[in-house]
């Protein structure tokens, strides 16, 4: 009797284990399909990080903040749009464009990691600027930077053969 019970228990656990794996696999595929749907037909971005940066800067210069935000990964577009609109409200877009224009490509130090690329660069910032970031707990952190020279990092991700900005 104990042997039958032990065998049934082991069989039940094995079935549960494989059902859990099947459910997890199904959830991953569902998530991947939803993610792929977000980027289906999304051709915003360049073939290189430099091209994406240039497209972003050109959109800003045209005053098309919506287009500029499309060069970012989908999950960051809302916060980028909000930040750009806030800069526009405070008449800071021209200074931001001047700052981005001052970034020298010769100063880019690239660090590649799979389909991600971080570009470290030095740029002179002429205005007082508040930077905002979201930490791992989802809390918004802000810090005021005084005018001067700073070293910064831009991050790019390659999605569907297009480089997207993650952060500037």
C-alpha positions as CSV (number, residue, x, y, z in Angstrom):
1,X,0.0,0.0,0.0
2,X,2.8,2.4,0.9
3,X,4.6,1.6,-2.4
4,X,1.4,2.4,-4.4
5,X,0.9,5.6,-2.5
6,X,4.6,6.6,-3.0
7,X,4.4,5.8,-6.7
8,X,1.1,7.8,-7.1
9,X,2.7,10.7,-5.2
10,X,5.8,10.6,-7.5
11,X,3.7,10.4,-10.6
12,X,1.5,13.3,-9.5
13,X,4.5,15.4,-8.8
14,X,6.1,14.5,-12.2
15,X,2.8,15.5,-14.0
16,X,2.6,18.7,-12.0
17,X,6.3,19.5,-12.8
18,X,5.7,19.0,-16.6
19,X,2.5,21.0,-16.5
20,X,4.3,23.9,-14.8
21,X,7.0,23.8,-17.4
22,X,4.4,23.8,-20.2
23,X,2.5,26.7,-18.6
24,X,5.7,28.7,-18.1
25,X,6.7,28.1,-21.7
26,X,3.2,29.2,-22.9
27,X,3.5,32.3,-20.8
28,X,6.9,33.1,-22.2
29,X,5.6,32.7,-25.8
30,X,2.6,34.8,-25.0
31,X,4.8,37.6,-23.6
32,X,7.2,37.4,-26.6
33,X,4.2,37.6,-29.0
34,X,2.9,40.7,-27.1
35,X,6.4,42.2,-27.2
36,X,6.8,41.5,-30.9
37,X,3.4,43.1,-31.6
38,X,4.6,46.3,-30.0
39,X,7.5,46.5,-32.5
40,X,5.7,45.1,-35.6
41,X,5.9,47.7,-38.3
42,X,8.1,49.9,-36.1
43,X,10.8,51.1,-38.4
44,X,11.9,54.0,-36.3
45,X,15.6,53.9,-35.6
46,X,18.9,53.6,-37.5
47,X,21.1,50.8,-38.7
48,X,23.7,52.1,-36.3
49,X,23.5,53.9,-32.9
50,X,25.0,57.0,-34.5
51,X,22.3,57.0,-37.2
52,X,19.6,56.7,-34.5
53,X,21.1,59.5,-32.5
54,X,21.2,61.7,-35.7
55,X,17.5,60.9,-36.4
56,X,16.5,61.8,-32.8
57,X,18.4,65.1,-33.0
58,X,16.9,65.9,-36.4
59,X,13.4,65.3,-35.1
60,X,14.1,67.6,-32.1
61,X,15.4,70.3,-34.4
62,X,12.2,70.1,-36.5
63,X,10.2,70.5,-33.2
64,X,8.6,67.0,-33.7
65,X,8.7,65.7,-30.1
66,X,6.4,62.8,-31.0
67,X,8.8,61.6,-33.7
68,X,11.8,62.1,-31.4
69,X,10.3,59.9,-28.8
70,X,9.7,57.1,-31.4
71,X,13.5,56.6,-31.6
72,X,13.3,55.2,-28.0
73,X,12.4,51.7,-27.0
74,X,8.6,51.4,-26.6
75,X,8.6,51.0,-22.8
76,X,10.5,54.4,-22.4
77,X,8.5,56.5,-24.9
78,X,5.9,57.8,-22.4
79,X,8.5,59.1,-19.9
80,X,10.6,60.5,-22.7
81,X,7.6,62.3,-24.3
82,X,6.7,63.7,-20.8
83,X,10.3,64.9,-20.3
84,X,10.5,66.6,-23.7
85,X,7.1,68.3,-23.2
86,X,8.3,69.5,-19.8
87,X,11.5,70.9,-21.4
88,X,9.4,72.6,-24.1
89,X,7.1,74.2,-21.5
90,X,10.2,75.5,-19.6
91,X,11.7,76.7,-22.9
92,X,14.7,74.4,-22.5
93,X,14.5,72.5,-25.8
94,X,16.9,74.8,-27.6
95,X,19.5,74.3,-24.8
96,X,19.0,70.6,-24.9
97,X,19.5,70.5,-28.7
98,X,22.7,72.6,-28.3
99,X,23.9,70.2,-25.7
100,X,23.3,67.2,-27.9
101,X,24.9,68.9,-30.9
102,X,28.0,69.4,-28.8
103,X,28.6,65.7,-28.3
104,X,31.6,64.7,-30.3
105,X,31.5,61.2,-32.0
106,X,35.3,60.9,-31.5
107,X,34.7,60.9,-27.8
108,X,32.3,58.0,-27.8
109,X,33.5,55.0,-25.9
110,X,31.4,52.0,-26.8
111,X,30.7,49.0,-24.6
112,X,28.8,46.3,-26.4
113,X,26.8,43.6,-24.6
114,X,24.7,41.3,-26.9
115,X,22.1,43.5,-28.5
116,X,22.8,46.5,-26.2
117,X,25.3,49.2,-26.5
118,X,26.3,51.8,-24.0
119,X,28.1,54.8,-25.3
120,X,30.0,56.9,-22.7
121,X,30.8,60.4,-23.8
122,X,31.8,63.8,-22.4
123,X,29.6,66.8,-23.1
124,X,29.6,70.4,-21.9
125,X,26.3,71.4,-20.4
126,X,25.7,75.1,-20.3
127,X,22.5,75.1,-18.3
128,X,21.4,74.0,-14.9
129,X,19.7,70.7,-15.5
130,X,17.6,68.4,-13.4
131,X,18.1,64.7,-14.3
132,X,15.6,62.1,-13.4
133,X,15.9,58.4,-13.3
134,X,13.9,55.5,-12.0
135,X,15.6,53.1,-9.6
136,X,15.1,49.3,-9.4
137,X,12.2,49.9,-7.1
138,X,10.3,52.2,-9.4
139,X,11.1,55.3,-7.4
140,X,11.9,58.5,-9.3
141,X,15.2,60.0,-8.3
142,X,16.1,63.6,-9.3
143,X,19.2,65.6,-9.0
144,X,20.1,69.1,-10.1
145,X,23.3,69.5,-12.1
146,X,25.1,72.8,-12.2
147,X,26.5,74.2,-15.5
148,X,29.8,72.5,-16.4
149,X,31.4,69.5,-18.1
150,X,30.0,66.1,-17.4
151,X,30.6,62.5,-18.5
152,X,27.4,60.8,-19.5
153,X,26.2,57.5,-20.9
154,X,23.7,56.9,-23.7
155,X,22.2,53.5,-24.0
156,X,21.0,51.8,-27.2
157,X,19.2,48.5,-27.8
158,X,19.0,46.7,-31.1
159,X,15.4,45.6,-31.8
160,X,14.3,44.1,-35.2
161,X,17.5,45.3,-36.8
162,X,17.0,48.9,-35.7
163,X,18.9,50.6,-33.0
164,X,16.7,52.3,-30.4
165,X,17.6,54.7,-27.8
166,X,17.1,53.6,-24.2
167,X,18.5,56.6,-22.5
168,X,20.3,59.9,-23.3
